[in-house]
Amino acid sequence: MKTKYVFISGGVISGIGKGTVAASIAFLLQRLGFKVAPIKCENYLNIDAGTINPIEHGDPFLCEDGTEADMDLGTYEKFLNVDVGKSNFITMGQIYQTVINRERRFEYNGEDVEAIPHITDEIQRRIIAGGRKSNADIVVVELGGTAGEYQNVFYYEASRILSFKNPGDVIHIHVGYMPTPLHLGEPKTKPTQLSVRTLNAMGIQPDFIIARSEKQMDQRRKNRFALFCNVHPEDIFSVPDTKIIYEIPLILKKQNFPNRLLTKLGFKKSKENFKDWEKFVNKLSLIEKSNRKIKVAIVGKYFSTGEYQLRDSYAALFDALQHSAWHHNVNIETIWIDAEKIEKYGSELLKRNYNGLIVPIGWGERGAEGMITAAGYARDNKIPYLGLCYGMQLATVSFARDVMGLKDANTTEKNPKTKNPIIHLNPRQKENVKRRAYGGTMRLGAWNAIVKKGTLAWEAYKRYQGFLNEETALTSERHRHRYEFNNDYLSKFERKGMIVSARSTVENLVEIIELPKTVHPFYLGTQGHPEYKSRPLKPHPIFLEFIEACLKNSLTR
């Protein structure tokens, strides 16, 4: 079977849900019996997303192979229930770097190296290679940004050339926004008409239009799109706002989108497998209507963007919480608390009726003292606590100060001169920091750890299948950090009641810490990132146990 390619572009504004639509299309094709490879093309010149501030571009998604990618790759994993990685993620920085390196090695044999064909050839090469690696029938390529941006014009040109070289094997889907201005009260198609006109100017005629809007598109709007965008009405589809993004594939399926797409691709479906997903979405609808709810405070440092608050900075965390809450048939309300405000106003900000508290990933000195205060407050007040990466590290700093009496205990990331470096730089990382080699040099990707039997972590992993090998006691979590717990202090911590419930198989590093259940209902910190491995149909055990502890806490208050 010849490989086909589906390109998905966006118009008008970023953030309209193009990544979710791309994941939904890949999901539909997968459930109809095809092998699908999703690929995201990013405009920026960064080699990966690892050095980008989360406020700038959202939470970088950490892959199993260590790739620090755009958070859309996390959406692909959640919809398709597969691991993605390096071959699924392309940045313009990667493209330029590869072409320039080849030129320096004289691999172009004296040619004058130009954007076209050399940049566009490299883009095509990576897309084709990504499909081959997955042995894919269909490669679904999401083009980052919006049509008309100068940064992504080479991606569009590459898709046009690929279509020219392979007539009938390339489909272009345009996701446009159809706003409804409050002062008018009717949806407007003109913004998407203009973005399609931009596509036409680049030699691309979309085969399908998917309109994102507040409400379902009516026939009049569909007719306007057809007339001005040169797309047949039966190839124009509506994806209105929905509280549950996992409903989107079913919304498209109901409109006969999969059959229209397969017809244009020249394929016939070999099977249809949606029953478990339909059951799952129906369950979510019922939970959404129920009054069962827990409140979880998240003390972080990447919420604010100007005068607004940004959810995307902790996208994987919010998804993991939702997956686990749904498993327990409960709604979850997350309250976002800026760690710097705790530094300014103290623990008063935490004295609410929260059923659980999380300190997530973070970097650097800013807000760290607020996070330490939060970790200590949850410990002292028996509030279920989950520390993720930095949240685990700062929980140990709080414990050292308050329980062990080491008042100047700290992480050397915050205070390099502390006399009690509870968290310190991994010796392997010192040279990287000295050389300012920050990109792609941390402990990244999946690392194995041995879990201690009888601990809270052991019981969590054991209870939910697929995360623990009981014979070897091995589990695996994704990592993205440079600093580690200082093993010189380990025996002192254990004497004071702290349990180390998991250690890495390489270097014997502390992976998970916890307090005994006799002391605290749920107090656990993990150096890894379980949030990146959570899937809607298979939530992560640590989050499932945390949500269960929050539920128990809600019943006793």
HELIX and SHEET records of a PDB file:
HELIX    1   1 LYS A   18  ARG A   31  1                                  14    
HELIX    2   2 PRO A   54  HIS A   57  1                                   4    
HELIX    3   3 ASP A   72  LEU A   80  1                                   9    
HELIX    4   4 LYS A   86  ASN A   88  5                                   3    
HELIX    5   5 MET A   92  ARG A  104  1                                  13    
HELIX    6   6 ALA A  115  ILE A  119  3                                   5    
HELIX    7   7 THR A  120  LYS A  133  1                                  14    
HELIX    8   8 TYR A  150  ASN A  152  5                                   3    
HELIX    9   9 VAL A  153  LYS A  165  1                                  13    
HELIX   10  10 LYS A  190  ALA A  201  1                                  12    
HELIX   11  11 GLN A  219  CYS A  229  1                                  11    
HELIX   12  12 PRO A  233  ASP A  235  5                                   3    
HELIX   13  13 ILE A  245  GLU A  247  5                                   3    
HELIX   14  14 ILE A  248  LYS A  254  1                                   7    
HELIX   15  15 PHE A  257  LEU A  265  1                                   9    
HELIX   16  16 LYS A  275  LYS A  289  1                                  15    
HELIX   17  17 ASP A  312  TYR A  314  5                                   3    
HELIX   18  18 ALA A  315  HIS A  327  1                                  13    
HELIX   19  19 ALA A  339  TYR A  345  1                                   7    
HELIX   20  20 GLY A  346  LEU A  350  5                                   5    
HELIX   21  21 ALA A  368  ASP A  380  1                                  13    
HELIX   22  22 TYR A  390  ASP A  402  1                                  13    
HELIX   23  23 PRO A  427  GLN A  429  5                                   3    
HELIX   24  24 LYS A  430  LYS A  434  1                                   5    
HELIX   25  25 LEU A  456  ARG A  463  1                                   8    
HELIX   26  26 ASN A  487  TYR A  489  5                                   3    
HELIX   27  27 LEU A  490  ARG A  495  1                                   6    
HELIX   28  28 PRO A  530  LYS A  533  5                                   4    
HELIX   29  29 PRO A  541  LEU A  555  1                                  15    
SHEET    1   A 7 PHE A  89  THR A  91  0                                        
SHEET    2   A 7 VAL A  36  GLU A  42  1                                        
SHEET    3   A 7 ILE A 138  LEU A 143  1                                        
SHEET    4   A 7 LYS A   4  GLY A  10  1                                        
SHEET    5   A 7 VAL A 170  MET A 178  1                                        
SHEET    6   A 7 PHE A 208  SER A 213  1                                        
SHEET    7   A 7 ILE A 236  PRO A 240  1                                        
SHEET    1   B 2 PHE A  61  LEU A  62  0                                        
SHEET    2   B 2 GLU A  68  ALA A  69 -1                                        
SHEET    1   C 9 ASN A 331  ASP A 338  0                                        
SHEET    2   C 9 LYS A 293  GLY A 300  1                                        
SHEET    3   C 9 GLY A 356  VAL A 359  1                                        
SHEET    4   C 9 TYR A 385  LEU A 388  1                                        
SHEET    5   C 9 TYR A 523  THR A 526  1                                        
SHEET    6   C 9 VAL A 510  GLU A 514 -1                                        
SHEET    7   C 9 ILE A 499  SER A 504 -1                                        
SHEET    8   C 9 ARG A 443  VAL A 451 -1                                        
SHEET    9   C 9 LEU A 474  HIS A 481 -1                                        
SHEET    1   D 2 SER A 304  THR A 305  0                                        
SHEET    2   D 2 TYR A 308  GLN A 309 -1                                        
SHEET    1   E 3 ALA A 409  THR A 411  0                                        
SHEET    2   E 3 ASN A 420  LEU A 425  1                                        
SHEET    3   E 3 TYR A 483  PHE A 485 -1                                        
END                                                                             
